Amino acid sequence: MTRRDTRAELITAGMQLFATCGYNATGIDTVLKQAGVPKGCFYHHFGSKEEFGLAVIEAFAGRFLARLDVFLADESATPLERLRIFLERGLTQLADHQCTVGCLIGDLGQELAARNDRLRGRLDEIIHSWRERFAVCISEAQQAGELPRSYDPHVIAGFIFSGWEGAILSAKVMRSPQPVRDFIDTLFSTVLTKP
């Protein structure tokens, strides 16, 4: 296995374990076992668990941002259609996993915000970048006449993100996709409606 492959295997194992067990409950030995690599490999690539956590966060955030950009930049749909398609796809994925796995960034934010300022700061930057993508889509919807121009796109984007994360948390607790279904339906029947 090449050096790059080993690092990628460790990060993939970290994403899976952090999603199911959380950051604090995931030990380095568990990551090594999941990835099938010897202990020395971990410290060859990462100086600490915190550095490993940052690498996992970066990898997940990069994948998610690429996915978000694909959906929100799809010019074959209107801006609000793009946003709805993206949220509906998230609902499908949540249901496919029986509501046991949500958004890794949201999960880690809840777990780490009060415990690790370095990781919290990076999570905040990532969430901000995602909200910015939503704000651009909201602004495009305003320009297309789909939303009132009086809306502040950044406020609406923050509202969508916060509501989405809250609905995912509720879905995981209830082991039901219904809170996310309710959030999407309510969002598009009240806030995201034509002027």
Secondary structure, DSSP 8 states (H G I E B T S, - for coil): --HHHHHHHHHHHHHHHHHHH-STT--HHHHHHHHT--HHHHHHH-SSHHHHHHHHHHHHHHHHHHHHHHHHT-TTS-HHHHHHHHHHHHHHHHHHTTT----HHHHHHHHHTTT-HHHHHHHHHHHHHHHHHHHHHHHHHHHTTSS-TTS-HHHHHHHHHHHHHHHHHHHHHHT-SHHHHHHHHHIIIIIS---
